[in-house]
Amino acid sequence: MRWIALYKRILILFLILFLSLNVFAVSYTSQYPPAFNTTYVKVTSIANANYNGYLTTDPSKSLTGTWINNSWLSNGASNQRFHIDLGEAKTIINVYYENGHTEGGSTTNGAQNFTMWGSNTSTSFDDTTYATDTGWTQLTTSISAFEQHAETDTADPKYFTVTNTTPYRYYAFKIADNYGGADYISLRRIELQTLKTFITADFNSTINILDTNIQFIDTTYDTNNLINVNLTDWNWYVNTVLVSTDQNWTKTGVSEYQDYNVALSVSGTYDENTYTSYTEKTVSTGKWFGDLNFVFYDDTTETTLTEVYLEFDGTPYYSDTNDFIIINLHGITSGTHSLLMQVTGYQEKSFNLTLNEFSDINYNMGFVSSSNLSDVAFQVFTLTGTTKPNTTFFGYDNDNNFLISVKKTGATGLMNFYLNNAKSEYNFISTDLNFGTTTWTLNKPKDAITLNDINYLWQYSITGNSYSSATNIVSGVTKLLLQNTVNPYYINIQDVSNAYYPTSFGLQSVTSETTKTLNPYLYPIDSADLVLIKLLDFSTNQPISTFEELQLSLYTDSNGLLEIGTFINDSTGTYNIYMDANAKYQLIVSDQTFILSPTLSIYYLYLTQASGLQTTNDVNVIANPFVDLNSPTIFLEVRQFFFGCSAETENCYASMVFSLIAIVILAIGFSAYLTVGSLEQSILIVILLGVFTFTSFIPLWLFAITAVIAIMWGVFSWMINY
């Protein structure tokens, strides 16, 4: 055993040594032309079409067997050039080759004496005349003659090194002769090799518009964590011209819409070897300055408009037959700029925009025809209820997202928008405020008995998070712009003649609702009574102090169910609502619906129980609606809270699945802990089923089926074992 352990240790040591030597040994990467064809590999001559020069550079070709369609053969036994285009400049320092043969024979046709050359000139690459060396640089090689291939039909790899530090795209071999063959010169394989890189050249660029320059930062990184190459040389090229040898540099005097071809060659040393990496990128400066782009539309028909006159800071523009105007912002000062827009037959627009010269801004402008104009006044308040002056709002038509106008509130928070009376939903946005707004449409009050518009002027006043009022209103529609807050607004509406009960409706503005509508119905004096509805928490029997919106609808013979107003409870959970004792109403609070014929003066509303309407008099309370036979009812409420199943529902499939999974896990755990047999396991499962059934998570029918199966399984298993 000691010999075996010693053997294993020796084997591990040899393995570690082998890996270490391979990691740190100099290795090379073969570089190939971008494609294997006559575009990238050129030779002085070929014997015929079956012996093209590019075959010798193709690593997919066989190194054994016939040389037909596998290697290059020249048409002549002397003075042949072999040119290779690598597609980009690379520093070749090693060459792998297999000399010519066919099925192990004809090895005397293999290439012998040669010289190697490098170039970055395409015209030199195209000229394969043996004696022409224009544009080429001769390279020093460790051998001057290819070795003859062994006379066997096997691979016979050979290598030689090249003394070279310059990246060349084109390489050439001038082959003077062969090993005595009469007709051809042949090479079976030749591959140009670079030092296997342990670094990857890369860089980042930052365009500084104000300084009109581009900063280039070297981000070259090691690709092998086992070594640390010491970077020593950087060569930056712009459009193939060397511009800097610094690690980082800045190109000055650049401008927009310019493309620069930037290349970086990085070199470093490790263990007396030089490693080089090269990268090339196109850096585009792109567009620097912004445009203010307007497209013009009819807000009603949503068709484009032409012949628009526009002034920008007093400078006139005219769209003529176009439906747009583009204003270049290069050179403007950052700040407020004035605009004026005019189209025949439409309202004039005059507003200011805050602009800078670098931003692209696009607006689809909606114009309202003169016949559809409606002057709507708004008053804006802060969260504390004070008016909000000098605040800019952008008004958009929600139907098409056209910008209708831009307005700023006055000293009292008032502003006027000219809106389209054929539209009803608008969105008003202000970047000066850190909260959202809801646009409320207040329709003219109606008579709750006749369902017709009241015949008198009307008025309103808002309290709550802000205060606002208006009197002697004639129009059928009034707009309010209210901030979205957690606290509600209360709006008291009445007729000026006092022929109707003044009614306090509730307005709740939330971020998800940009527009809301209130259709107020008022009862004539002596036609209704004030009814108090109190919200109570079913579990505590205490008033609900949070603000809940109540939607009140009236059952009518002519119009069916008709919404007649929304109301918000006060801090004691109380609604004060005028109701007709002879009418029937639907109340919706917190997604719960109740039906009420108000013959009493006070009602209690329990939100957590489906039938929660209760009176203070001796009236029969609606019985517990739960239909499951389990007990007690508090568990049904727990089930509803966690799984969303109504307390009235007997079969809650979510709680069933949860319970069965929990029973399996608990049974396995208890069985392992108690070390019980199959019969005891069945009894344990039945007990767990009983617990989950008692808590209403499992209905009785599922308990019965599962319990029978568990008991049968336990008895059957017990009988088999005994």
N, C-alpha and C positions, 0 to 999 in steps of 0.2 A: 504494500500500500504506500510506503514511503517513496519507493521508486516511481510509482504512478504520480504522486503529488509533485515530486521533483520534475518529472517529465512535463507536467502541465505548466509549471512555473517557467521552465526553459522555453516552452512553446510560446507563452505569453510574452516573454522578453523579446524573442525573435520577432513576434508580430508587431510589438511596439516599435522596435528598431526599424522594421520594414516600412511601417507607416510613416515614421519620422523622416526617413530618407526620401520617401516618395513625396512627402509634403514639401520638403525644402529643396528637392532636386530641381535643377533647371529644366523646364519643360516648355514645349512649343505648341503653337496653335496654327494649323494649316489654314491658309487663305486661298480662296478660290475666286475665279472670275464670276461676275454676277450671273452669267449664263454661259452654257457650254455651246458656243457657236462661233462662226467666223467673225462676228463683230468684236468679240472679246479675246480671241486667240488667232493670231495671224502668223503664217510661216512663209518661207521663201517659195516652197513648192510642196506638192503632195503627189504620191504615186498614182492615186486615183481617188474617187469620192469615198471609198471605203476606209481611207487612212487620213482623215482630216486631223489637223493639229489639236483641236479642242478635245479629241478623244483621250489624249494623253493626260489632260488636266481633270478628267471626270472621275471622281473616286468610286462611282458606281460600276465602272467598267472592270472586267475580270483581269487579274494579273497573270492568269494561267490560260493555257489553251491557245487557240489561234489568235493571231494579231489582227485578223480581219474585223473591222468595226470595233476594235478595242484599243488601237494605238496609232500613232503617227508614223508614216513612212514618207520620206522625201523622194522626189524624182531626181536622184543624183546622189553620189557618194561623198560630196565635199561641199564646203562653203554654203551652209544653210543657217538662216536666222529663225529663231523661235520666240515670238513676242506674246506677252500676257498682259491684259488690262484687268486690274483688280477692282476697278470701279471707283476707288478712292485711294488716297495716298496712305501707304502703310510701310513700316520699317521692317524689311525682310532681313533676318539675320541667320536663317538656316534653310536648307533645301533637302527635301526627301525625294529620292528618285529610284526607279526600277529601269534598268537599261533594256534595250530592245531584244525580243526573242519571240518565236512562235512555237508553242508546244515544246519549249526547251531547246529548240534548234535555231539556226540562222543568227547566232549571237554575234557573229562578226559584223553584222549590220548595225550593231549598237553604236551610239555616239561615243566619240573618244575625246579629243582635245577641244576645249571651249574657253570662252571668256564670258563674264556676266556683266550686265549693264543696267542702269536705272535712269528713268526720265519722268518728267511731268509735262511733256509736250506731246500733244495728240498727233501732230503731223509726223513726229519722229516715230511714234508707234505704228502709223499707217505705212511707213516706207520699210519694206523688208529686203531692200537691196543689201547684199552682204557687206559691201565695202563702205556703205554710208553710215557714219556714226554721229551725224549732226543732231545735237540736242540730247545726246546720251552721255552719261557719266559712268566710266568703268569702275566696277566694284572689285575689292580684293576678296578672293575666295581661298579656303583652306586646301583645295585641290585645283588642278588645272585640267584634269582628264577624268571623265566618267569611268567607273570600273565596269569591265565587261560582265554581262549577266552569266551566272552559273549555267552550265549546259544541262539543266534539269527543268522540268515543267513545274516549277514551284516559284513562290514569291522569293525575291532576293533583294530586300530593302537596303539602301545605302543612303548616307547622309554626308553633307559637308556644311561648314559654317561660312557666313558672309560677314565681313567687317563693314558695318553700315550703321550710321546713326541718323540718316535722312529718310523721311517718308517719301516713297515714290509710288505713283499710281501705275506706271508702266515698267515692266522688267523684260530684258532681252537676253537670250543666249545666242552667242555666235559660235556655231559648231563647225570646226574646220574639217573633220574627217571622221571615219569610223575605224573599226578593228579589222579592216581588210575586205569587207564585203564589196562586191563589184557595182551594185546598182542603187543601194538605199542607205539612208541614215535613219535609225529608228530609236525612239524613246517610248517605253511602255507606260511609264508614269512619271510625272514631275509635279511636286507640290511645294509652293513657296510658303515659308513659315515665319511667324513672328514669335517673339518671346511671349509665353503665356502671361497675360496681364494679371496683376494682382491689384490694380487700381482701375477705377472707372472715372473718366473725366466727365465733369458736369459743371454747370454754372447757372446762376440766377441773374436776371436783369431787372432793373427798376428804372422806369421812365419818369423823369422829373420835368413836368411841363413848364413850371415857372422858371427853372434854370436852363431849360432846353438842352438837357443832357441825358445820357443813359449810363447808369452805374452797372458794371459787370462784376459779379462776385464769384470767385472760384469756390465750388462745392464738391471738388473731387473727393472720392472716398475709397477706402480699401474694400476689395471684394473677397479677401481671404482674411479671416480673423486671426489666423495663426502667425501672420507676419505683419510687420509695420513698415511700410515703404516710406522712406524719407524723401518727400517731394522737393525737388531742387530747381526745376526749370518749367517755365510757363511761356507759351507762345500763342498770342492772340492774333487772329486774322480776321479782317473785314473785307468781304468780297475778294478773298484769296490774297490780300495784301497784309504783310506782317505789320501790326500797329503797336504792339506792346509786348514786353517780356516780364512785366510785373505780375504778381499773383492776382491782384485786382486792379481794375483801371476804369476810367470814365471817358466815354466818347462825348465830346461837346459839339455844340452847334447843330443839333438835330432839329427836325421839324415834324409836323404831323403828316400822316399818310406816306411814311417812308418805310421801306423794307431793307433790312441789313442782313446779309449772310455772314454770321459770326461763327468762327471755329476756334476751338481751344485744344492745343496739344500740351499734355502734361507729362513730365518725366520725373522719375524718382529712382533711388537706389536701395538695394537690400542685398546683403551678403555678396558684395562685389558685382551684382547684376543690375543692369539698368532696365527699368520697366517704363513703358510709354503707353499712354492712352489718348484717344482723340475723339472729340465730339463736335458736331456741327448743328447749328440751329438758325432758323430765320426769325429775327426779332423785328416786329412791326410796331411802329409808333402809333398807328391808328388815328382815330379822330380825337382831337383835343378839345374843341370848343363846341358848345351846345347850340341847339336850334329851338326856337319857340314855334311850335307847329299847331295851327288851328285848321280844323275841318268844319264846315258849316252845314247845318241841317235845319229843316223845318221840324219843329218839335212835335207837331201833330201828325204829319204825313210820314215823317222820318226819311224824307228824300233830301238829297243834298241841295244846297243853294249856291248860286253864283252871283257875280256882280256885287261883291261885298266890299265896302269901304272900311279901312282900318287905319287908325293912327296909333303909333307906338312912340311914346314920349314926344308927340307932336310931329313925328315923321310919317307921311302918308304912305299907305300901301293900298293896292287895288287888285282884287282877285281876278277881275275881268271874267273870262269864260271858265276859269278854274273854280273848284269848290274848296280851295284851301289857300292859305298864305303861310309861308315859312319865313321866319325872321332869324337871321344869324346873330347870335349873341356875342360873337367875338368882339372884345373891346369895351363892352358895357361895364359900368361900375356895379358892384354888388349892392343891392338895396331895393327900394321900391320903385316900380316903373308903371306909368299910366297907360291905359288902353282905352280906345274908343272904337265901337263897331256900329256900322249902320247898314241896313238893307231896306230897300223900299217895301213898305207894307208890313214891316215888323218893328218890334220895339227896339229902341236904341239901347246899347249896352255901354256902360262907362264904369270902369273899376280899375283897381291897382293890383299888381302882382309883385311879390318879392322874388328877385331873380339874381343869378350870377352867370358868368360867361361860360361856365363849364358844364352846366346841366342841360340835358335834353328833356324838353317838356312838351307833352302832346295833350291837346284838349279837343274833344268833339263838342262844338258849341251848338246848343239848341236855341233856335229863335222862335218866339211865340208871335203869331200874327196879331195885328192890332185888334181884330175882331174877337180874339180869344183871351185878351189880357184881363188879369185879375190882380188888383193891388192888395197884397196881403201883408199885414203888419205883424211883427214879432217883438217880444220883449224877453230878454235873456237874463237869467239870474245865476248867481254863484251858488255853491253848496250851502252857504250860510244864509241864503235868502236875499242877499243884496244884489242890486242890478250889476250887470257886467258890461261896462262901456269899452269902446275901442277894440272890439273883438271881431276878427274877420271870419265870415262864414262862406263856404262854397255850397251853392244850392244845385243839386242834381235831380233830374227827373228819374225816378226809380224804374220806369218802364224801359228806358233805353240808355240810361246812364249819361245822358247829355248834360253838360254843364250849362245851366240856365243863366246864372249870374254870380257875381262875387260882391258881397256887401259887408260893411263894417257897422257895428252897433254905435249908436250915439252916446251922449253923456248919460242918458237914463236907460241904456241897454236896449233901446228901440232900433229896429231896422225894417225896411220895406223891400219886399221882393215882388217883382212883376211875374206872376206865374200863369200857367195855362189853365183856364177854367174848365177845359175838357179833360184834365188830368186830376188825379186825387192823391197820388203818392209821390212825395219828394223826400230827399235825404239831404240834411244840412250838416256839413262837416266843418269843424274848426280845428286848425292845428295849434291854436293858442290855448286850448282847453285840454285838461287831462282827464276828461270824462266824456261819455257819449251823450247823444241827444235823441229824443223821440219827438217827431212831429205829430201833434194831436190835431185831428179834424173834429171840430164841434159843429154838428149839424143843428139847425134851428129846432128848438123844443117842439114836441108834438103833444097833443091832448091825449092822455092815456085812456079816455073813454071813447072819443070819436076816432082816434088814431090819425087825426089831421093836424097840420101845422097850427100852432096857436095864432090867434088873430092880432096879437099885440107885439109891441117892441119888447125885446128881452135884454137881460143883463146877466153878468156873471162876476164872481170874485173867487180868486184862488188863495187858499191858505195851505199851510204845511211847510214844505221846504222852501217856498218862495211865496211872494204875494203879487198878485196882478188883478186887475179888474177892468171891466168895460161896461158901459151903459148905453141904453137906447140903440141896440143893435138891430139893424133892419135885414141885413143879408142872411142868406140861408146857411152860409158856411163861415166859420171862423177858425183860424189856424193858431196853434200854440206850440212853441218850441220849448220843451222841458228837458232838463238834464236827467240823466239816468242816475238814480240814487236808491239807497236801500229804504228810504222813507217815502211814503206816498204823498200825493197831492190831493187836497179836497177842494172841489169846485162847487160852489153854491150857485144854482141857476134858478131864476124866477122871471116872471113877466113883469113889465114895468107897472101895469095896472093893478097888480096884486090880486088877480082873479084866480090864481093857481097857488097851490102850496109851494113855498120855496123848498127845493130839494137839494141835499148835499150828496153829490156823486163822488166816487173815488177814481183817481187817475194814478196808475202805477207805470212808471217808465223804466224799462229794462233794456240792456244793451242789445239783446237779440231781436228787439222789435223797433225798427227805425220809424215806423209809422203806425198809428193807432187811431181809431175812430170812436167817438162817443155819440150815441143816438139817445138824447135825453127825452123821457116822457114825464110830463107833469100832470098831477091830478087836480081837477078844479076844486075849489074850496067846498067843503062839506060832502065830497064824493068819496073820501077815503079816510082811513084812520092811521095814526102813527103806530107801527109795529116794531117792537124791540126783538132782535134776534141775537142771542148770545152764543159765542163759540166756546165750547168746553173740551178739554182733553179727556178722552174716555177713560184712560188708565188712572188719572189723578183726580178727575172731576173738578179741575180748576180751570178758570178762564184762560183762553189763549191770548197772549199779549202780542204775538207776532202779527204782522200785517198780512191779511189774506184777502185777495180780491174775490168778491161775490158777483157772479153774473146773474142778473135777474131777468127772466123771460116770462111773458104773459101768454096764456093760451087764449087765442081769439077764434071766433067763428069764421071771419073773412080772410085772415092772414096766417092762420095756424099759429105755431109757436113764434113769438116775436120778442126779440131782445129789447128791453126798455131801459137799461142802464147798468152801470157797474158801480159797486160800492166797496168801501174799505172800512174794516172795523177800527175802533179806537183802541187805546191801550188796555181797556177792560174787556176787550173781545166783543164789543157790542156794535151792531148795525142799527141805525135808525132809518126806517124805510116807510114811506106812505104806501099803503096797500088797500085794495078794495076787498071787503069781506065777502063779496059775492063772486069774486074772480078766483081763478086757479093759476098758480105760479110754479115755475121751475127754478130752483136755486142750484147753482154749481159753485162749489167751494173746494179748492185743493183737489180737483179731479173727482170729487164726489158729487153725485146728483141727488137732489131731494125734491119732492112734490109737496106743495103746501096750499091749503085753502085757509086763509088767515081769519078764523073766527075768534081768536084770542089775541091778547095784547102783547104777550111775551112768549117766546119759544126758545128752547135750548137746542143747540146743534152740536152733536158729538162727531168730531172729524174722523176718529179712528174706528167707528162702528158703522157698517153699511146703512142700517136704518137707525139714524141717530136723532131724529126729530122728536122732541119731547116738550110737553107743556107744563106750566107750573100748576095747573088745575088737576082735578081728579080725572084724568084721561088715561085710557088703557095704553100702557107703554108697549110698543111693538116688541114681540118676543125675540129672544136670541135666535138669529137665523141660522146658526150652525147646524149642519145636517149630519156630520160625522158622529158616530156613537162613542168616540173617545172622550176623555175628560182630562183635566178641566179646560176651560176655554182659553186660559192664558197661553197654553201651548200653541193654540191655533194662531194667536197673534205673533208669537215667536216665529212660527213657521212662515207666516206672511212676511215678516220683517226680513228673514234671511233668504227665502226662496221666491218671494214675490207672488205666491199663490194666494188668491182671495180666501178669507176666512170662511166663506160660504162654500168653498170647493172641497169636496170630499177627497178627490184623487189629485194629489200634488205630486206629479211625476218626478220633479227635481228632488224633493225631499225623499221620495222612495229610493231613487238611485243612490243618493247620499247615504241613506240608512243601510241599504244592503251592503255597500262597500265598507261602511264602518263596522257592520256586524262581522263580515268576513275577517277584517283586520283584527278586531277585538278577539274573535274566536281563536284565531291562530295564535295570538299573543298569550291568551289565557291558557290554551292547551299546552303550549310550550312551557309556560311557567309552572302549571299545576301537574304536568305529566299525566294526563288522563287518557282513557281509552275512547273508542269511537262512540259508545253509547253515552258516556258522560259528555262528549263533545256535542252530541245531538241535544242533550238536555240544556247545555250551556247556550247553544244557538237559540233554542226556544225561549229561554229566559231573556236573552238580548232582544229577540223579536218582540217579546212582551213589553220591554221597556220602551222601545221605539214606537210601539203601537199605542201605549198609554200616553206618550207625549205627542200623539197625533201626526207623527212623521210618516207612519205607515198605516193605511186603512185596515179595517178588520178583515176584509176579504183576502188581502195580500198576506196578512198574518196567518190566516187559516191555511192557505195553500203552502206557504213556505214552511210552516211548522210541521205539517203532515209529511212533506218531503224530507225534512231534517230528521224526524223521528224514524221514518221508514229506512233512511240511509243508515242511521245508527243501529237499528235492530238487525238489519241485513248484515252489516259489517260484524256485529257481535256474534251472530250465528256462524258466520264463516270462520271466525277466529276460534270458536269453541265447538 
